[in-house]
C-alpha cells in the first residue's frame, strides 16, 4: 500500500485582500491574560482572530497564549497583541488582533 504524503492547501491571496500575510484556519485553545479563554479561528505571522465570551476594546493591548501540540508535547505560544476589531457573534464575540511580539517557551 502506498503512503500518502500529508499536504496543506494554501489558498492564493485575492487582490481585494487587505491583510499583509496569509491566514491559516485552525482551532486551538487560547487564554487572554489570566482570565479570558477562547479558541483561535485563524492565525498568520502578523495576527490572529479568536472567539471569546467576553468583548475586548479596540486598541487594547492583550497578552495571548495559544496552546498547541507537536509530537505529543505542549508548546505554548505567548503573544502580545493589539485588538483591531471586536464583533458580536453567536455565543460571544469574534476578536481580531495584530501581533506585536511572540515567543515560544
N, CA, C and O of each residue as an XYZ file, in Angstrom:
420
protein
N       0.846     -1.169      0.000
C       0.000      0.000      0.000
C       0.899      1.242      0.000
O       1.824      1.324      0.807
N       0.649      2.186     -0.871
C       1.460      3.392     -0.999
C       1.131      4.378      0.119
O      -0.026      4.522      0.516
N       2.162      5.053      0.618
C       1.983      6.076      1.656
C       1.463      7.350      1.011
O       1.913      7.733     -0.069
N       0.532      7.994      1.661
C       0.004      9.261      1.183
C       0.727     10.375      1.916
O       0.743     10.412      3.146
N       1.319     11.277      1.163
C       2.034     12.402      1.753
C       1.032     13.426      2.281
O       0.081     13.773      1.580
N       1.233     13.922      3.524
C       0.345     14.976      4.016
C       0.582     16.249      3.220
O       1.688     16.498      2.742
N      -0.453     17.040      3.084
C      -0.293     18.299      2.381
C      -1.192     19.347      3.000
O      -2.226     19.035      3.591
N      -0.792     20.557      2.859
C      -1.557     21.691      3.345
C      -1.969     22.495      2.120
O      -1.131     22.860      1.296
N      -3.235     22.761      2.011
C      -3.733     23.555      0.896
C      -3.739     25.012      1.328
O      -4.395     25.379      2.303
N      -3.011     25.833      0.600
C      -2.932     27.252      0.920
C      -3.636     28.018     -0.188
O      -3.188     28.003     -1.334
N      -4.734     28.690      0.145
C      -5.432     29.456     -0.889
C      -4.603     30.660     -1.334
O      -3.901     31.268     -0.526
N      -4.685     30.995     -2.600
C      -3.977     32.162     -3.100
C      -4.666     33.421     -2.603
O      -5.890     33.475     -2.486
N      -3.863     34.426     -2.314
C      -4.408     35.684     -1.828
C      -5.207     36.373     -2.936
O      -4.792     36.401     -4.094
N      -6.334     36.913     -2.566
C      -7.157     37.645     -3.527
C      -6.679     39.096     -3.591
O      -6.139     39.622     -2.617
N      -6.877     39.729     -4.725
C      -6.417     41.109     -4.890
C      -7.065     42.061     -3.896
O      -6.432     43.022     -3.458
N      -8.333     41.805     -3.531
C      -9.008     42.705     -2.618
C      -8.616     42.471     -1.162
O      -9.036     43.225     -0.285
N      -7.827     41.447     -0.894
C      -7.390     41.137      0.466
C      -6.495     42.259      0.991
O      -5.534     42.650      0.329
N      -6.809     42.777      2.178
C      -6.054     43.888      2.749
C      -4.992     43.424      3.740
O      -4.110     44.201      4.107
N      -5.064     42.188      4.171
C      -4.088     41.698      5.143
C      -2.715     41.573      4.494
O      -2.594     41.310      3.298
N      -1.677     41.769      5.319
C      -0.318     41.693      4.823
C       0.227     40.281      4.744
O       1.230     40.050      4.068
N      -0.413     39.320      5.422
C       0.095     37.942      5.445
C      -1.064     36.959      5.298
O      -2.184     37.231      5.729
N      -0.781     35.832      4.691
C      -1.794     34.783      4.509
C      -2.204     34.229      5.870
O      -1.359     34.001      6.736
N      -3.499     34.014      6.053
C      -4.006     33.448      7.302
C      -4.356     31.993      7.098
O      -4.788     31.587      6.019
N      -4.165     31.206      8.153
C      -4.452     29.784      8.125
C      -5.530     29.477      9.150
O      -5.392     29.803     10.329
N      -6.607     28.846      8.689
C      -7.694     28.485      9.591
C      -7.254     27.357     10.503
O      -6.758     26.332     10.036
N      -7.436     27.542     11.809
C      -7.160     26.481     12.773
C      -7.823     26.835     14.090
O      -7.912     28.001     14.475
N      -8.282     25.804     14.765
C      -8.921     25.980     16.058
C      -8.007     25.429     17.143
O      -7.794     24.220     17.244
N      -7.468     26.340     17.956
C      -6.589     25.984     19.057
C      -7.073     26.717     20.306
O      -7.547     27.850     20.215
N      -6.956     26.078     21.473
C      -7.360     26.780     22.696
C      -6.387     27.914     22.995
O      -5.194     27.822     22.708
N      -6.924     28.992     23.581
C      -6.072     30.100     23.973
C      -6.587     30.726     25.250
O      -7.745     30.549     25.629
N      -5.707     31.460     25.905
C      -6.097     32.254     27.062
C      -5.655     33.685     26.815
O      -4.671     33.940     26.121
N      -6.402     34.612     27.396
C      -6.071     36.025     27.306
C      -5.818     36.504     28.728
O      -6.711     36.466     29.575
N      -4.600     36.953     28.981
C      -4.252     37.372     30.340
C      -4.397     36.205     31.300
O      -4.051     35.071     30.968
N      -4.904     36.482     32.480
C      -5.094     35.441     33.485
C      -6.523     34.934     33.550
O      -6.801     33.972     34.265
N      -7.445     35.567     32.812
C      -8.852     35.215     32.999
C      -9.568     34.752     31.739
O     -10.304     33.766     31.786
N      -9.379     35.426     30.628
C     -10.151     35.132     29.426
C      -9.715     33.862     28.736
O      -8.537     33.504     28.755
N     -10.666     33.186     28.128
C     -10.381     31.965     27.367
C     -11.118     32.045     26.043
O     -12.110     32.762     25.912
N     -10.623     31.302     25.066
C     -11.265     31.293     23.766
C     -10.662     30.247     22.866
O      -9.937     29.358     23.313
N     -10.975     30.366     21.577
C     -10.489     29.439     20.560
C     -10.073     30.241     19.340
O     -10.804     31.129     18.900
N      -8.893     29.934     18.786
C      -8.468     30.634     17.577
C      -9.387     30.271     16.418
O      -9.939     29.172     16.372
N      -9.545     31.193     15.495
C     -10.251     30.938     14.238
C      -9.224     30.831     13.119
O      -9.300     29.948     12.265
N      -8.259     31.754     13.143
C      -7.181     31.717     12.161
C      -5.961     32.438     12.714
O      -6.044     33.242     13.643
N      -4.813     32.112     12.095
C      -3.531     32.674     12.523
C      -2.709     33.065     11.308
O      -2.853     32.481     10.234
N      -1.853     34.052     11.484
C      -0.860     34.399     10.473
C       0.383     34.879     11.208
O       0.404     34.910     12.439
N       1.406     35.248     10.473
C       2.616     35.748     11.113
C       2.403     37.131     11.712
O       3.209     37.582     12.526
N       1.330     37.810     11.321
C       1.114     39.167     11.807
C      -0.131     39.349     12.670
O      -0.326     40.417     13.251
N      -0.978     38.318     12.762
C      -2.195     38.491     13.550
C      -2.962     37.206     13.736
O      -2.569     36.144     13.253
N      -4.078     37.326     14.454
C      -4.953     36.181     14.672
C      -6.357     36.681     14.927
O      -6.567     37.849     15.255
N      -7.317     35.784     14.774
C      -8.664     36.065     15.233
C      -9.079     34.901     16.109
O      -8.648     33.765     15.914
N      -9.930     35.210     17.085
C     -10.374     34.185     18.013
C     -11.765     34.497     18.518
O     -12.232     35.634     18.448
N     -12.419     33.468     19.026
C     -13.732     33.645     19.628
C     -13.561     33.759     21.128
O     -12.666     33.149     21.714
N     -14.427     34.545     21.741
C     -14.357     34.789     23.175
C     -15.763     35.038     23.704
O     -16.629     35.529     22.979
N     -15.983     34.703     24.952
C     -17.277     35.004     25.575
C     -17.342     36.450     26.040
O     -18.422     36.959     26.340
N     -16.199     37.112     26.103
C     -16.186     38.499     26.559
C     -15.634     39.408     25.474
O     -14.802     38.987     24.670
N     -16.099     40.669     25.448
C     -15.599     41.615     24.456
C     -14.265     42.214     24.888
O     -13.916     42.196     26.069
N     -13.527     42.742     23.918
C     -12.293     43.479     24.179
C     -12.406     44.809     23.453
O     -13.105     44.914     22.445
N     -11.727     45.814     23.956
C     -11.795     47.159     23.409
C     -10.782     47.307     22.277
O      -9.622     46.922     22.426
N     -11.218     47.866     21.146
C     -10.301     48.125     20.033
C      -9.197     49.051     20.534
O      -9.472     50.070     21.166
N      -7.941     48.690     20.247
C      -6.785     49.438     20.707
C      -6.178     48.877     21.981
O      -5.051     49.224     22.334
N      -6.911     48.012     22.676
C      -6.430     47.403     23.915
C      -5.285     46.442     23.627
O      -5.353     45.673     22.668
N      -4.231     46.475     24.444
C      -3.142     45.509     24.327
C      -3.455     44.332     25.235
O      -3.807     44.507     26.401
N      -3.322     43.126     24.682
C      -3.649     41.915     25.428
C      -2.491     40.930     25.358
O      -1.721     40.923     24.398
N      -2.380     40.106     26.381
C      -1.422     39.002     26.390
C      -2.186     37.734     26.061
O      -3.110     37.353     26.778
N      -1.797     37.079     24.969
C      -2.482     35.886     24.482
C      -1.524     34.702     24.550
O      -0.353     34.821     24.190
N      -2.028     33.559     25.013
C      -1.244     32.321     24.985
C      -2.027     31.289     24.186
O      -3.115     30.877     24.586
N      -1.464     30.874     23.052
C      -2.074     29.852     22.201
C      -1.408     28.525     22.547
O      -0.180     28.429     22.558
N      -2.211     27.505     22.827
C      -1.694     26.188     23.194
C      -1.743     25.273     21.967
O      -2.798     25.122     21.351
N      -0.617     24.666     21.609
C      -0.644     23.703     20.518
C       0.265     22.533     20.842
O       1.237     22.654     21.587
N      -0.087     21.387     20.252
C       0.670     20.157     20.466
C       1.530     19.869     19.256
O       1.103     20.055     18.116
N       2.749     19.410     19.511
C       3.652     18.991     18.451
C       4.363     17.748     18.952
O       5.065     17.792     19.962
N       4.184     16.648     18.253
C       4.785     15.369     18.644
C       4.443     14.992     20.086
O       5.281     14.461     20.814
N       3.200     15.274     20.486
C       2.741     14.907     21.820
C       3.180     15.839     22.928
O       2.913     15.560     24.097
N       3.847     16.940     22.602
C       4.306     17.900     23.607
C       3.565     19.216     23.430
O       3.315     19.657     22.308
N       3.218     19.834     24.545
C       2.524     21.110     24.520
C       3.537     22.248     24.410
O       4.483     22.321     25.194
N       3.336     23.132     23.438
C       4.183     24.291     23.253
C       3.313     25.543     23.304
O       2.620     25.849     22.333
N       3.336     26.274     24.423
C       2.542     27.499     24.470
C       3.220     28.618     23.683
O       4.417     28.860     23.842
N       2.462     29.288     22.849
C       2.942     30.441     22.100
C       2.383     31.674     22.790
O       1.176     31.914     22.758
N       3.244     32.448     23.405
C       2.818     33.639     24.131
C       2.994     34.862     23.227
O       4.044     35.053     22.614
N       1.955     35.674     23.158
C       1.944     36.821     22.259
C       1.453     38.065     22.985
O       0.602     37.993     23.871
N       1.996     39.185     22.598
C       1.447     40.483     22.987
C       0.783     40.987     21.717
O       1.406     41.010     20.655
N      -0.491     41.394     21.821
C      -1.240     41.776     20.631
C      -2.099     43.008     20.914
O      -2.396     43.332     22.064
N      -2.485     43.675     19.843
C      -3.375     44.828     19.936
C      -4.690     44.469     19.260
O      -4.695     44.016     18.115
N      -5.801     44.667     19.953
C      -7.129     44.371     19.408
C      -7.435     45.369     18.293
O      -7.345     46.581     18.490
N      -7.802     44.839     17.106
C      -8.133     45.702     15.964
C      -9.612     45.642     15.608
O     -10.119     46.508     14.895
N     -10.304     44.617     16.106
C     -11.761     44.557     15.908
C     -12.375     43.643     16.949
O     -11.725     42.736     17.470
N     -13.647     43.903     17.242
C     -14.417     43.089     18.180
C     -15.851     43.087     17.671
O     -16.545     44.101     17.754
N     -16.299     41.939     17.139
C     -17.623     41.819     16.550
C     -18.461     40.823     17.336
O     -17.982     39.752     17.707
N     -19.719     41.183     17.588
C     -20.632     40.242     18.241
C     -20.859     39.059     17.309
O     -20.994     39.230     16.098
N     -20.900     37.868     17.878
C     -21.154     36.652     17.109
C     -21.948     35.708     17.999
O     -22.015     35.924     19.209
N     -22.556     34.658     17.429
C     -23.334     33.733     18.250
C     -22.494     33.160     19.396
O     -21.424     32.598     19.165
N     -22.975     33.304     20.605
C     -22.277     32.763     21.764
C     -21.167     33.635     22.312
O     -20.481     33.227     23.249
N     -20.966     34.826     21.758
C     -19.905     35.690     22.271
C     -19.434     36.725     21.275
O     -20.230     37.483     20.722
N     -18.118     36.748     21.049
C     -17.507     37.768     20.203
C     -16.396     37.159     19.364
O     -15.771     36.172     19.752
N     -16.160     37.768     18.201
C     -15.011     37.422     17.377
C     -14.044     38.590     17.475
O     -14.390     39.731     17.173
N     -12.828     38.284     17.901
C     -11.814     39.301     18.131
C     -10.730     39.177     17.076
O     -10.259     38.074     16.798
N     -10.332     40.289     16.492
C      -9.191     40.330     15.588
C      -8.074     41.082     16.273
O      -8.306     42.141     16.857
N      -6.851     40.548     16.213
C      -5.735     41.198     16.900
C      -4.475     41.150     16.053
O      -4.211     40.167     15.361
N      -3.699     42.227     16.118
C      -2.418     42.324     15.429
C      -1.335     41.935     16.425
O      -1.293     42.456     17.539
N      -0.449     41.009     16.018
C       0.620     40.563     16.908
C       1.701     41.630     17.002
O       2.142     42.179     15.993
N       2.121     41.914     18.232
C       3.210     42.861     18.471
C       4.509     42.112     18.717
O       5.538     42.432     18.122
N       4.463     41.110     19.598
C       5.613     40.261     19.887
C       5.105     38.859     20.170
O       3.962     38.683     20.592
N       5.950     37.857     19.938
C       5.578     36.468     20.217
C       6.825     35.678     20.545
O       7.904     35.960     20.025
N       6.673     34.678     21.419
C       7.761     33.752     21.695
C       7.202     32.411     22.131
O       6.107     32.335     22.687
N       7.959     31.357     21.876
C       7.588     30.001     22.258
C       8.439     29.612     23.443
O       9.648     29.842     23.441
N       7.817     29.019     24.471
C       8.580     28.573     25.638
C       9.261     27.260     25.366
O       9.950     26.729     26.237
